[in-house]
Amino acid sequence: MKRVVTSQDIPPAGDLRVPEGVIVTASARDLAGSRGVRILELPEDQLSAVAPPETTVALGADHGGFALKEALKPLLQSLGLEIRDVGVYDERPADYPDLALKVAQLVAEGAAARGILIDGAGIGSSIAANKVPGVRAALCYDQATARNSREHNDSNVLTLGARLLTRSQAEDVARTWLGTAFAGGRHQARVQKILDIEKQYLKAPL
């Protein structure tokens, strides 16, 4: 019996991978279209394929950053990156710490090499994400700060302020941040000191 995909199977965003020949109801296709979800029919042996962490970017925003989050997706895709969109999926009020935690966890766990967070000013998301061990979130507002945060600080989460940047400016910051490698060398010892501080204040396991 062929599997049937209904509206209950449609995710809030991203892609839905289904076996070839699957039956997709009309309501499911309509909902996918309204959410911008692509329904990809693949052979069974390809369904389990997951993008490697090094090409995966965790992406999240609160209501203030939703529009800019959506606007940045084409840029990320053009760079060959797989997007893990953790929300939000509309402009209803949301709390930035919730989204920051989701992105930070994906980066800290190694499911995504990098993360991008967007709220009104970018400050709150940076503070919240940096509470997760292993995360070095940097609020960047131009190409210079984006480059510095990668070369010197090995930042792995970028935070942006949607009220402070135009779409073009945000794209420039994100492109620079994603395209800049950690310089290592003398900076490695300094980043290690950050890690040492983090370890010092980690709570002992229960």
Buried (B, 14 or more C-beta within 10 A) or exposed (E): EEEEBEBEBBEEBBEBBBBEEBEBBEEBBEBBEEBEBEBEEBEEEEBEEEBEBEEBBBBBBBBBBBBBBBBBBEBBEEEEBBBBBBBBBEEEEBBBBBBBBBBBBBBBEEBBBBBBBBBBBBBBBBBBBBEBEEBBBBBBBEBEBBBBBBBBBBBBBBBBBBEBBEEEBBBBBBBBBBEBEBBEEEBEEEBEEEEEEBEEEEEEEE
